[in-house]
Amino acid sequence: MVEVFKTNIQEESQSDKMVQLLLHHFPDSRISFDLEDCDKILRVEGDEVCPVTIIKMLRGRGFDCLALD
């Protein structure tokens, strides 16, 4: 399963921290940001991905996060 999110993360250091945090909760997933994209895309690929949890984690750290269809 692949989930794609629009975020407002701007800096690579921010994305690196979020990837590490997300990997802690979803250790068998592939997680990446595309900060070059205008929507600052977050992609999470794995068998046990929970979009609601991902959104809550980013929002809990002050970032916008919206699941894309």
N, CA, C and O atoms as a DFTB+ gen file, in Angstrom:
276 C
 N C O
     1  1       0.848      -1.167       0.000
     2  2       0.000       0.000       0.000
     3  2       0.902       1.242       0.000
     4  3       1.906       1.292       0.711
     5  1       0.534       2.223      -0.794
     6  2       1.248       3.494      -0.836
     7  2       0.274       4.603      -0.468
     8  3      -0.804       4.720      -1.050
     9  1       0.669       5.412       0.505
    10  2      -0.125       6.571       0.904
    11  2       0.678       7.823       0.561
    12  3       1.890       7.868       0.766
    13  1      -0.005       8.832       0.039
    14  2       0.641      10.071      -0.373
    15  2      -0.034      11.231       0.348
    16  3      -1.260      11.305       0.432
    17  1       0.807      12.146       0.872
    18  2       0.306      13.261       1.664
    19  2       0.898      14.577       1.174
    20  3       2.047      14.636       0.735
    21  1       0.097      15.619       1.258
    22  2       0.562      16.985       1.024
    23  2       0.963      17.543       2.383
    24  3       0.207      17.433       3.349
    25  1       2.164      18.148       2.464
    26  2       2.624      18.712       3.728
    27  2       3.115      20.141       3.514
    28  3       3.135      20.645       2.391
    29  1       3.504      20.772       4.597
    30  2       4.121      22.095       4.502
    31  2       5.562      22.074       5.006
    32  3       6.112      23.116       5.365
    33  1       6.161      20.912       5.034
    34  2       7.558      20.793       5.460
    35  2       8.446      21.422       4.397
    36  3       8.334      21.104       3.212
    37  1       9.329      22.315       4.829
    38  2      10.155      23.073       3.899
    39  2      11.615      22.640       3.888
    40  3      12.256      22.649       2.837
    41  1      12.133      22.269       5.020
    42  2      13.565      22.008       5.180
    43  2      13.874      20.515       5.199
    44  3      13.099      19.706       5.710
    45  1      15.017      20.177       4.633
    46  2      15.445      18.782       4.632
    47  2      15.651      18.267       6.055
    48  3      15.379      17.101       6.339
    49  1      16.125      19.126       6.943
    50  2      16.319      18.698       8.334
    51  2      14.985      18.324       8.984
    52  3      14.918      17.385       9.777
    53  1      13.926      19.062       8.645
    54  2      12.591      18.741       9.166
    55  2      12.115      17.402       8.609
    56  3      11.582      16.571       9.345
    57  1      12.307      17.199       7.324
    58  2      11.856      15.952       6.704
    59  2      12.644      14.766       7.251
    60  3      12.077      13.694       7.465
    61  1      13.943      14.946       7.480
    62  2      14.754      13.861       8.039
    63  2      14.244      13.447       9.414
    64  3      14.148      12.256       9.710
    65  1      13.915      14.431      10.259
    66  2      13.396      14.127      11.589
    67  2      12.063      13.394      11.506
    68  3      11.817      12.454      12.262
    69  1      11.202      13.827      10.585
    70  2       9.900      13.175      10.456
    71  2      10.042      11.764       9.911
    72  3       9.315      10.865      10.337
    73  1      10.956      11.552       8.985
    74  2      11.179      10.196       8.461
    75  2      11.604       9.279       9.606
    76  3      11.092       8.165       9.727
    77  1      12.530       9.732      10.443
    78  2      12.985       8.906      11.569
    79  2      11.840       8.609      12.535
    80  3      11.700       7.482      13.012
    81  1      11.026       9.617      12.821
    82  2       9.887       9.418      13.709
    83  2       8.891       8.423      13.116
    84  3       8.415       7.523      13.807
    85  1       8.585       8.590      11.842
    86  2       7.639       7.687      11.179
    87  2       8.182       6.277      11.086
    88  3       7.429       5.315      11.237
    89  1       9.476       6.135      10.839
    90  2      10.079       4.798      10.773
    91  2      10.023       4.099      12.133
    92  3       9.963       2.871      12.202
    93  1      10.044       4.878      13.202
    94  2       9.921       4.288      14.537
    95  2       8.553       3.612      14.695
    96  3       8.445       2.557      15.320
    97  1       7.513       4.225      14.125
    98  2       6.153       3.683      14.223
    99  2       5.822       2.695      13.100
   100  3       4.989       1.806      13.276
   101  1       6.471       2.852      11.959
   102  2       6.236       1.985      10.800
   103  2       7.583       1.476      10.286
   104  3       8.021       1.868       9.204
   105  1       8.251       0.597      11.064
   106  2       9.642       0.221      10.771
   107  2       9.864      -0.516       9.456
   108  3      10.973      -0.483       8.921
   109  1       8.872      -1.161       8.937
   110  2       9.042      -1.917       7.691
   111  2       8.579      -1.138       6.466
   112  3       8.363      -1.721       5.404
   113  1       8.428       0.164       6.609
   114  2       7.922       1.000       5.521
   115  2       9.044       1.747       4.813
   116  3      10.120       1.962       5.371
   117  1       8.772       2.133       3.583
   118  2       9.643       3.047       2.838
   119  2       8.999       4.415       2.917
   120  3       7.838       4.584       2.544
   121  1       9.754       5.399       3.404
   122  2       9.207       6.731       3.649
   123  2      10.110       7.759       2.988
   124  3      11.329       7.728       3.158
   125  1       9.502       8.675       2.228
   126  2      10.308       9.708       1.578
   127  2       9.489      10.982       1.398
   128  3       8.260      10.964       1.329
   129  1      10.226      12.086       1.324
   130  2       9.640      13.390       1.026
   131  2      10.144      13.851      -0.326
   132  3      11.273      13.553      -0.714
   133  1       9.301      14.580      -1.041
   134  2       9.707      15.270      -2.255
   135  2       9.506      16.755      -1.992
   136  3       8.429      17.303      -2.228
   137  1      10.558      17.395      -1.499
   138  2      10.463      18.807      -1.143
   139  2      10.544      19.712      -2.358
   140  3      10.286      20.911      -2.255
   141  1      10.898      19.157      -3.504
   142  2      10.927      19.931      -4.745
   143  2       9.517      20.128      -5.305
   144  3       9.263      21.087      -6.034
   145  1       8.618      19.231      -4.965
   146  2       7.225      19.321      -5.409
   147  2       6.540      20.484      -4.682
   148  3       6.834      20.746      -3.516
   149  1       5.651      21.161      -5.351
   150  2       4.965      22.305      -4.740
   151  2       4.118      21.897      -3.536
   152  3       3.828      22.729      -2.677
   153  1       3.718      20.627      -3.464
   154  2       2.911      20.141      -2.346
   155  2       3.740      19.488      -1.251
   156  3       3.184      18.948      -0.294
   157  1       5.076      19.533      -1.380
   158  2       5.975      18.968      -0.360
   159  2       5.521      17.559       0.026
   160  3       5.211      17.281       1.184
   161  1       5.492      16.696      -0.961
   162  2       4.883      15.370      -0.868
   163  2       5.619      14.439       0.098
   164  3       6.847      14.360       0.106
   165  1       4.834      13.745       0.901
   166  2       5.307      12.657       1.749
   167  2       4.715      11.371       1.190
   168  3       3.504      11.272       0.995
   169  1       5.579      10.377       0.929
   170  2       5.124       9.060       0.475
   171  2       5.500       8.024       1.512
   172  3       6.637       7.976       1.981
   173  1       4.531       7.198       1.864
   174  2       4.771       6.115       2.811
   175  2       4.274       4.836       2.157
   176  3       3.103       4.722       1.793
   177  1       5.181       3.872       2.012
   178  2       4.846       2.604       1.381
   179  2       5.117       1.474       2.358
   180  3       6.220       1.351       2.891
   181  1       4.104       0.650       2.589
   182  2       4.258      -0.474       3.499
   183  2       2.960      -1.230       3.672
   184  3       1.906      -0.814       3.189
   185  1       3.054      -2.352       4.371
   186  2       1.884      -3.202       4.582
   187  2       0.973      -2.691       5.695
   188  3      -0.240      -2.901       5.649
   189  1       1.544      -2.029       6.686
   190  2       0.792      -1.607       7.870
   191  2       0.771      -0.087       7.997
   192  3       1.096       0.440       9.061
   193  1       0.402       0.616       6.954
   194  2       0.391       2.080       6.956
   195  2      -0.982       2.586       7.405
   196  3      -2.016       2.162       6.889
   197  1      -0.967       3.501       8.377
   198  2      -2.222       4.079       8.874
   199  2      -2.209       5.586       8.612
   200  3      -1.543       6.329       9.331
   201  1      -2.941       6.046       7.586
   202  2      -2.934       7.472       7.254
   203  2      -3.344       8.378       8.404
   204  3      -2.783       9.462       8.559
   205  1      -4.299       7.962       9.202
   206  2      -4.766       8.788      10.319
   207  2      -3.632       9.011      11.318
   208  3      -3.449      10.121      11.819
   209  1      -2.879       7.959      11.603
   210  2      -1.753       8.080      12.529
   211  2      -0.685       9.007      11.972
   212  3      -0.133       9.827      12.706
   213  1      -0.391       8.888      10.702
   214  2       0.626       9.736      10.071
   215  2       0.208      11.197      10.143
   216  3       1.016      12.057      10.496
   217  1      -1.032      11.482       9.817
   218  2      -1.539      12.855       9.871
   219  2      -1.446      13.403      11.292
   220  3      -1.010      14.536      11.494
   221  1      -1.855      12.603      12.277
   222  2      -1.798      13.044      13.670
   223  2      -0.365      13.306      14.108
   224  3      -0.109      14.259      14.844
   225  1       0.568      12.478      13.666
   226  2       1.964      12.647      14.057
   227  2       2.530      13.953      13.506
   228  3       3.197      14.694      14.227
   229  1       2.268      14.235      12.240
   230  2       2.784      15.470      11.658
   231  2       2.093      16.691      12.259
   232  3       2.754      17.673      12.597
   233  1       0.788      16.638      12.394
   234  2       0.057      17.775      12.959
   235  2       0.460      18.016      14.412
   236  3       0.505      19.159      14.865
   237  1       0.752      16.943      15.137
   238  2       1.191      17.063      16.523
   239  2       2.531      17.766      16.659
   240  3       2.877      18.249      17.737
   241  1       3.276      17.825      15.581
   242  2       4.556      18.529      15.567
   243  2       4.486      19.856      14.812
   244  3       5.505      20.450      14.460
   245  1       3.252      20.300      14.576
   246  2       3.045      21.627      14.009
   247  2       3.052      21.719      12.496
   248  3       3.095      22.818      11.942
   249  1       3.012      20.593      11.826
   250  2       3.016      20.591      10.354
   251  2       1.624      20.308       9.824
   252  3       0.837      19.602      10.454
   253  1       1.331      20.865       8.661
   254  2       0.106      20.516       7.937
   255  2       0.333      19.184       7.245
   256  3       1.435      18.888       6.784
   257  1      -0.714      18.393       7.180
   258  2      -0.627      17.104       6.502
   259  2      -2.021      16.720       6.018
   260  3      -2.971      16.673       6.798
   261  1      -2.128      16.448       4.725
   262  2      -3.411      16.107       4.125
   263  2      -3.215      14.906       3.195
   264  3      -2.359      14.939       2.311
   265  1      -3.998      13.859       3.392
   266  2      -3.917      12.680       2.534
   267  2      -4.450      13.033       1.141
   268  3      -5.485      13.684       1.006
   269  1      -3.732      12.597       0.124
   270  2      -4.159      12.804      -1.259
   271  2      -4.731      11.507      -1.812
   272  3      -4.270      10.418      -1.469
   273  1      -5.733      11.629      -2.663
   274  2      -6.351      10.435      -3.264
   275  2      -5.559       9.977      -4.471
   276  3      -5.922       8.989      -5.108
